[in-house]
Amino acid sequence: MPNLAARTLAGRRADAVALALPEQDWRQFAEPFFLEIIRSFGDGLEDTSVQLLLTLVRSGIERQRFIEFERGGQVDGALFISVRAEDRLSDMLAEAGAPTVLLGRRPGDQLVTYVDADNVGGARSAVEHLLRGRSRRIAAGIGPLDMYVTQCRLRGYREALAAAGVEAAPSLVVEGNFTEDSGPRATTELLTRHPYVDAVFAASDTMAAAALGVLQAAGPRVPEDVAVIGSDDFPLAQHTEPSLTTVQQPLDEIGRTKVRLLMQETEQPEVAWRHVILRTRLVVRASA
């Protein structure tokens, strides 16, 4: 692939950036996270002349089409979300000199710019809050294990338990996919394994909201018998019954920061890769 940064240096601008969506599960696109992050990108570009183009890159054919799209100068750079460990499309673009910014990280050295939230610290703060409330049988409903965000949250969960001298039993961890659909399945599986679990830390607010429904139908009271904490702090979290304690992700700041860094790379292709990790915050409500 030719060096795409040379196009910018030559003065050729498309005034458009691509938002690349590699996720193959269509249910993910209906989740609040995707809607909120796309809105934040749009807000970040509002005062510019740059258009945001959504592009699906789920298959080999769509990836090749996207590379040709970039090569043809149709966009000035790419924003990626939901990148899995084995997906090298963003690396290929970055290596070719195309301005590229990831949402989130992957394991190992990253020779590409990314913006992420402190998922380790966020999960740690959630579990520490549960421990202060005297919970000891703390379960985790997590996302896909091949995503680094899941690995980071699982690490924070385990670190908090270890620091308190509480065993992190593997059977207390159930894998989901961040969606509302995976919440009931994960919660039911947890209750089957551990009927007397006294807290659940969920990978997303939608999974946590679904967990509330399963727990209430099964009999345990929230938070008296089982405390529940989610992740993200979408508006949904304020309207569940009880309202949801959650780890707030700085989605607006993530979106603005990604757009700003991408614009800087289009103007100065030779700048160093930037790795930005933004703080999370535990928002305490009635569920824990």
C-alpha positions in Angstrom: 0.0 0.0 0.0 1.4 3.4 -0.9 2.1 5.9 1.9 -1.2 7.5 2.4 0.2 10.4 4.4 1.9 11.7 1.2 -1.6 12.5 0.0 -2.1 15.0 2.8 1.4 16.5 2.3 0.5 17.0 -1.3 -2.5 19.1 -0.3 -5.2 16.6 -1.3 -7.9 16.4 1.4 -11.2 14.5 1.3 -12.7 16.3 4.3 -14.1 13.0 5.5 -13.0 10.4 8.0 -14.1 6.8 8.3 -15.6 5.2 11.4 -14.7 1.6 10.9 -16.9 -1.0 12.5 -15.3 -4.5 12.5 -17.8 -6.1 14.9 -19.5 -9.1 13.2 -22.4 -9.3 15.7 -25.2 -6.9 14.5 -26.7 -6.9 18.0 -23.7 -4.8 19.1 -24.8 -1.9 17.0 -28.1 -1.6 18.9 -26.3 -1.2 22.2 -26.1 2.2 23.9 -22.3 2.1 23.8 -22.2 2.3 20.0 -24.9 4.9 19.8 -23.2 7.1 22.4 -19.7 6.8 21.0 -20.9 7.6 17.5 -22.7 10.6 18.8 -19.5 11.8 20.6 -17.5 11.5 17.3 -20.2 13.6 15.5 -20.0 16.2 18.3 -16.2 16.3 18.0 -16.5 17.1 14.3 -19.4 19.5 14.6 -17.3 22.7 14.2 -15.2 21.3 11.3 -16.0 20.8 7.6 -15.2 17.1 8.0 -17.8 14.4 7.4 -18.0 11.1 9.4 -18.6 8.1 7.2 -19.6 4.8 8.9 -18.0 1.8 7.2 -18.5 -1.9 7.9 -15.3 -4.0 7.8 -16.5 -7.4 9.1 -15.2 -9.7 6.4 -12.1 -10.1 4.2 -13.9 -8.6 1.3 -15.1 -5.6 3.3 -11.6 -5.1 4.6 -10.1 -5.1 1.2 -12.8 -2.7 0.0 -11.9 -0.4 2.9 -8.2 -0.5 2.1 -9.0 0.5 -1.5 -11.3 3.2 -0.2 -8.4 4.7 1.8 -5.9 4.2 -1.0 -8.2 6.1 -3.3 -8.2 9.1 -1.1 -11.9 9.0 -0.2 -11.2 9.6 3.4 -8.4 11.4 5.3 -8.1 8.9 8.2 -9.9 6.2 10.2 -11.4 5.9 13.6 -11.8 2.3 14.9 -14.0 0.9 17.6 -14.4 -2.7 18.9 -11.0 -3.9 17.6 -10.1 -7.5 18.6 -6.6 -8.7 19.3 -6.1 -10.6 16.1 -7.5 -7.9 13.7 -4.6 -6.2 12.0 -6.5 -3.9 9.7 -5.8 -0.8 11.8 -2.1 -1.8 11.9 -2.0 -2.1 8.1 -3.4 1.4 7.7 -1.1 2.9 10.3 2.0 1.2 8.8 1.0 2.7 5.4 0.9 6.2 6.9 -2.9 6.6 7.1 -3.9 8.6 10.1 -5.5 6.0 12.4 -6.9 6.1 16.0 -8.2 3.2 18.0 -10.8 3.2 20.7 -9.2 0.9 23.3 -6.0 -1.0 23.3 -4.8 -4.5 22.5 -2.1 -6.5 24.3 1.5 -5.7 23.6 3.2 -2.7 22.0 0.9 -0.5 19.9 2.4 1.4 17.0 -0.8 3.3 16.5 -2.6 6.1 18.3 -5.3 5.0 20.8 -7.7 6.5 23.3 -8.9 4.2 26.1 -10.5 4.4 29.6 -8.8 3.1 32.7 -10.7 -0.2 32.7 -8.4 -1.8 35.2 -8.9 1.0 37.7 -12.6 1.2 37.0 -13.2 -2.5 37.7 -11.0 -2.3 40.8 -13.0 0.6 42.2 -16.2 -1.3 41.6 -15.1 -4.4 43.4 -13.5 -2.4 46.2 -16.9 -0.7 46.7 -18.6 -4.1 46.9 -16.0 -5.4 49.4 -16.6 -2.3 51.6 -20.3 -3.3 51.6 -19.2 -6.7 53.0 -19.8 -8.7 49.8 -17.4 -11.6 49.5 -18.9 -14.0 46.9 -18.5 -11.4 44.0 -19.2 -12.6 40.5 -18.3 -11.0 37.2 -20.3 -11.0 34.0 -17.6 -10.1 31.5 -17.3 -9.3 27.8 -15.6 -11.4 25.1 -12.2 -12.6 26.4 -10.5 -11.8 23.1 -11.1 -8.1 23.7 -8.5 -6.2 25.7 -11.2 -4.2 27.5 -12.5 -7.5 29.0 -9.0 -8.6 30.0 -8.4 -5.2 31.7 -11.7 -5.3 33.6 -11.0 -8.9 34.7 -7.6 -7.9 35.9 -9.0 -5.1 38.0 -11.7 -7.4 39.4 -9.0 -10.0 40.4 -6.6 -7.4 41.8 -9.2 -6.0 44.1 -10.2 -9.4 45.4 -6.5 -10.4 45.9 -5.8 -7.2 47.8 -8.7 -8.1 50.2 -7.6 -11.7 50.6 -10.8 -13.0 48.9 -10.5 -15.9 46.5 -11.3 -15.2 42.8 -12.9 -18.5 41.9 -12.9 -19.0 38.1 -16.4 -20.3 38.3 -17.6 -16.9 39.5 -16.7 -15.4 36.1 -19.0 -15.8 33.1 -18.4 -14.6 29.6 -21.0 -12.5 27.8 -20.8 -10.0 24.9 -21.8 -6.7 26.5 -25.4 -6.9 25.1 -28.7 -7.0 26.9 -29.3 -10.5 25.4 -26.3 -11.9 27.1 -27.2 -10.6 30.5 -29.9 -13.1 31.4 -27.9 -16.0 30.2 -24.8 -15.0 32.2 -26.8 -14.3 35.3 -28.7 -17.5 35.1 -25.5 -19.4 34.7 -23.9 -17.7 37.7 -26.9 -18.5 39.9 -26.8 -22.1 38.8 -23.1 -22.3 39.8 -23.3 -20.2 42.9 -26.9 -19.8 44.3 -25.6 -17.7 47.2 -23.6 -15.2 45.2 -23.8 -11.8 47.0 -22.6 -9.4 44.3 -22.4 -9.1 40.5 -20.0 -6.8 38.6 -21.3 -6.6 35.0 -19.4 -5.7 31.9 -22.0 -3.2 30.7 -25.1 -1.4 32.0 -27.3 -3.4 29.7 -26.0 -6.7 31.1 -26.4 -5.3 34.6 -30.0 -4.2 33.9 -30.8 -7.7 32.6 -29.1 -9.2 35.7 -31.5 -7.1 37.9 -34.5 -8.7 36.2 -33.2 -12.2 36.6 -32.3 -11.8 40.2 -35.6 -10.2 41.1 -37.5 -13.0 39.4 -35.3 -15.6 41.2 -36.0 -14.2 44.6 -32.9 -12.4 45.9 -33.4 -8.7 46.7 -31.1 -6.0 45.2 -29.1 -4.7 47.0 -30.0 -6.4 50.3 -29.1 -9.9 49.1 -27.2 -9.3 46.0 -25.5 -6.0 45.1 -25.1 -5.2 41.3 -22.7 -2.8 39.6 -22.6 -2.1 35.8 -20.2 -0.3 33.5 -20.6 2.8 31.3 -23.2 5.0 33.0 -25.8 5.3 30.2 -29.1 7.0 31.0 -30.5 3.5 31.4 -28.6 3.2 34.7 -30.8 6.0 36.3 -34.1 4.3 35.3 -33.7 0.7 36.4 -35.3 -0.4 39.6 -33.3 0.0 41.8 -31.1 2.6 40.0 -27.8 1.2 38.9 -24.4 1.8 40.6 -22.0 1.8 37.7 -18.5 2.7 36.5 -18.8 5.8 34.4 -16.9 5.7 31.1 -15.9 9.2 29.8 -17.5 8.6 26.4 -17.8 12.3 25.4 -14.2 12.9 26.3 -13.1 9.7 24.5 -14.9 10.9 21.3 -13.6 14.4 21.4 -10.0 13.2 22.1 -10.1 10.6 19.3 -11.3 13.2 16.8 -8.7 15.7 18.0 -5.8 13.3 17.7 -7.0 12.1 14.3 -7.1 15.7 13.0 -3.6 16.3 14.4 -2.4 13.2 12.5 -3.9 14.4 9.2 -2.2 17.8 9.6 1.1 16.4 10.9 1.6 12.8 9.8 5.0 12.6 11.3 3.9 13.2 14.9 4.5 10.4 17.4 1.8 7.9 18.2 -0.2 9.1 21.2 -1.5 6.7 23.9 -4.2 8.3 26.0 -5.9 6.7 29.0 -8.8 8.6 30.6 -10.0 8.2 34.1 -13.3 6.4 35.0 -15.5 7.2 38.0 -17.7 5.1 40.2 -21.3 6.5 40.3 -23.0 5.1 43.4 -26.8 4.6 43.2 -29.2 2.2 44.9 -28.2 -1.2 43.5 -24.9 -1.4 45.5 
